[in-house]
Amino acid sequence: KPDLTAALRDIRSQYEAMAASNVQETEEWYKSKFADLTDAAARHAEALRVAKQEANEYRRQLQALTCDLEALRGSNESLERQLRELEERYALETAGYQDTVVRLEEDIRSLKEEMAQHLQDYQDLLNVKLALDIEIATYRKLLEGEES
């Protein structure tokens, strides 16, 4: 007669080892994703800092041009032409930034969908685990009933 208790213990220990492995893999994946997101946030923070510096530099340039305009009324037409060129360039940059914002929002949406899928997968695995736990408990009761 096979030793079912030992077999169930072996199955349980294998299941617990697999569960521990899954937990470790999930933690490693989470840490990896967290590190990736942290790196991305650092890169974006640096890009934002550079953009702010550029914006401050452009503001200073605009103020200097305004002072020159007041001081040099004779070169008004030339300065107005330069101002139109700067505005066109800023409009192009603004459009580029808007495209970047749209792309980043799309990335956020796709990451949220991916996260929801992972959550669903985790829930499915948890449901399977619970079903297996119930099945193990049922077999255990059956075995205890046979022994008594």
Salt bridges, closest charged atoms under 4 A:
GLU16 OE2 - ARG12 NE 2.86
GLU46 OE2 - ARG49 NH2 2.34
GLU57 OE1 - ARG60 NH2 2.93
GLU70 OE1 - ARG73 NH2 3.46
GLU93 OE2 - ARG89 NE 3.89
GLU106 OE2 - ARG109 NH2 2.01
GLU113 OE2 - ARG109 NH1 2.14
GLU114 OE2 - HIS118 NE2 3.46
ASP133 OD2 - LYS129 NZ 2.69
